[in-house]
């Protein structure tokens, strides 16, 4: 079963849309949903960019969705 993580700012509509989408898929995924305050998300995004590198530095949205098998 695939695992998917949704991390985002509590005040971001995109986070709530991604959260609803992941929850609606049901048992096909194992979701981890992490709501954050804006400053905490910004710090998390910096860590994520360092970890992933490359194109992740262009990411500016208030939500990040990533997964693994």
C-alpha positions as CSV (number, residue, x, y, z in Angstrom):
1,X,0.0,0.0,0.0
2,X,1.3,3.4,-0.9
3,X,1.9,6.1,1.7
4,X,1.2,9.7,1.0
5,X,1.9,12.8,3.0
6,X,0.1,16.1,2.9
7,X,1.8,19.0,4.6
8,X,0.4,22.5,4.5
9,X,-0.5,25.8,6.0
10,X,-3.8,25.8,8.0
11,X,-4.8,29.1,6.3
12,X,-4.3,27.7,2.7
13,X,-7.3,26.6,0.7
14,X,-5.0,24.3,-1.3
15,X,-4.1,22.4,1.8
16,X,-7.7,21.7,2.6
17,X,-8.4,20.6,-1.0
18,X,-5.5,18.2,-1.0
19,X,-6.5,16.9,2.4
20,X,-10.0,16.2,1.3
21,X,-8.8,14.5,-1.9
22,X,-6.5,12.2,0.0
23,X,-9.1,11.4,2.5
24,X,-11.7,10.6,-0.2
25,X,-9.4,8.0,-1.9
26,X,-10.0,5.7,1.1
27,X,-8.0,2.5,1.7
28,X,-6.0,2.8,-1.5
29,X,-3.5,5.1,0.4
30,X,-2.1,5.4,3.8
31,X,-2.3,9.2,4.4
32,X,-0.3,11.3,6.8
33,X,-1.8,14.8,7.1
34,X,0.2,17.5,8.8
35,X,-1.5,20.9,9.3
36,X,1.0,23.6,10.2
37,X,1.0,27.3,11.2
38,X,2.4,29.4,8.3
39,X,5.8,29.9,9.9
40,X,6.2,26.2,10.7
41,X,5.3,25.3,7.2
42,X,7.8,27.8,5.8
43,X,10.6,26.2,7.9
44,X,9.5,22.7,6.9
45,X,9.6,23.7,3.3
46,X,13.2,24.9,3.6
47,X,14.1,21.5,5.1
48,X,12.2,19.7,2.3
49,X,14.0,21.8,-0.4
50,X,17.4,20.9,1.1
51,X,16.4,17.2,1.2
52,X,15.0,17.0,-2.3
53,X,17.0,19.7,-4.1
54,X,16.5,20.6,-7.8
55,X,13.1,21.7,-8.8
56,X,11.8,21.7,-5.3
57,X,13.4,25.2,-4.8
58,X,10.7,26.6,-7.2
59,X,7.9,25.3,-5.1
60,X,6.0,28.2,-3.5
61,X,2.5,26.8,-2.8
62,X,1.0,26.5,0.7
63,X,0.8,22.8,0.5
64,X,3.2,20.0,-0.3
65,X,2.1,16.4,-1.2
66,X,4.6,13.6,-1.6
67,X,4.5,9.9,-1.3
68,X,6.4,6.6,-1.1
69,X,5.6,3.0,-1.6
